């Protein structure tokens, strides 16, 4: 058997910008979902709460976003700037 050492951990989740905040979020059981912000998009034409199988429709109007996705360091990860601008941050 080979010994290993975990020397660091990084993560970001909606409502938790780092590992400590994520752990606190897990322990509290708090949900970080909210309504779709009007400045993001008008989701009303796509919202079909009664039919989750409706084509091209969303059955929920609750979302959770990770803050700061626009500050992704694309060059560090070898992503060309033109590709980074076209990426969907999901």
C-alpha positions as CSV (number, residue, x, y, z in Angstrom):
1,X,0.0,0.0,0.0
2,X,1.2,3.5,-0.8
3,X,0.7,6.4,1.5
4,X,-0.8,9.6,0.2
5,X,-1.1,13.1,1.6
6,X,-3.9,15.5,0.7
7,X,-2.2,18.9,0.7
8,X,-4.9,21.1,-0.5
9,X,-8.5,21.2,-1.7
10,X,-10.4,23.9,-3.6
11,X,-14.0,24.2,-4.6
12,X,-16.7,26.7,-5.3
13,X,-20.4,26.0,-5.0
14,X,-23.5,28.3,-5.1
15,X,-23.4,30.0,-1.7
16,X,-20.0,28.6,-0.8
17,X,-16.9,30.3,-2.3
18,X,-14.5,27.9,-0.5
19,X,-14.2,24.6,1.2
20,X,-15.0,26.0,4.7
21,X,-18.1,27.7,3.5
22,X,-19.2,24.6,1.6
23,X,-18.7,22.4,4.8
24,X,-20.8,24.9,6.8
25,X,-23.5,24.8,4.1
26,X,-23.6,21.0,4.2
27,X,-23.8,21.0,7.9
28,X,-26.6,23.6,8.0
29,X,-28.7,21.8,5.3
30,X,-29.4,25.2,3.9
31,X,-30.6,25.3,0.3
32,X,-29.0,27.8,-2.0
33,X,-31.6,27.9,-4.8
34,X,-33.7,30.9,-5.6
35,X,-35.8,32.4,-8.4
36,X,-34.3,33.1,-11.8
37,X,-33.0,36.7,-11.6
38,X,-34.8,38.9,-14.1
39,X,-31.4,40.3,-15.3
40,X,-30.2,36.8,-16.3
41,X,-33.1,35.8,-18.7
42,X,-36.8,35.7,-19.0
43,X,-37.6,32.1,-18.1
44,X,-41.4,32.4,-18.2
45,X,-41.8,31.3,-21.9
46,X,-39.9,28.1,-21.0
47,X,-41.3,27.3,-17.6
48,X,-43.7,24.3,-17.7
49,X,-44.1,23.2,-14.1
50,X,-46.7,20.6,-14.8
51,X,-44.9,18.8,-17.5
52,X,-41.3,17.8,-16.9
53,X,-41.2,16.0,-20.3
54,X,-42.2,19.1,-22.3
55,X,-39.7,19.6,-25.1
56,X,-37.4,22.6,-24.7
57,X,-39.0,23.5,-21.4
58,X,-37.9,23.9,-17.8
59,X,-40.0,22.3,-15.1
60,X,-38.4,24.4,-12.3
61,X,-38.0,28.2,-11.8
62,X,-35.3,27.8,-9.1
63,X,-31.6,28.2,-9.8
64,X,-28.3,28.3,-8.0
65,X,-25.4,30.2,-9.5
66,X,-21.7,30.2,-8.7
67,X,-20.4,33.8,-8.4
68,X,-17.5,35.0,-10.4
69,X,-17.6,32.6,-13.3
70,X,-16.6,35.5,-15.5
71,X,-13.2,35.6,-13.7
72,X,-12.3,32.0,-14.9
73,X,-8.6,32.0,-15.8
74,X,-8.9,30.4,-19.2
75,X,-5.3,30.8,-20.3
76,X,-4.1,29.0,-17.1
77,X,-6.1,26.0,-18.2
78,X,-5.1,26.2,-21.8
79,X,-8.4,27.5,-23.1
80,X,-8.0,30.0,-25.9
81,X,-9.7,33.4,-25.3
82,X,-12.1,33.0,-28.2
83,X,-13.3,29.7,-26.9
84,X,-13.6,31.0,-23.3
85,X,-15.9,33.8,-24.5
86,X,-18.2,31.2,-26.2
87,X,-18.2,28.8,-23.2
88,X,-21.4,28.2,-21.2
89,X,-20.3,28.4,-17.5
90,X,-22.6,25.5,-16.5
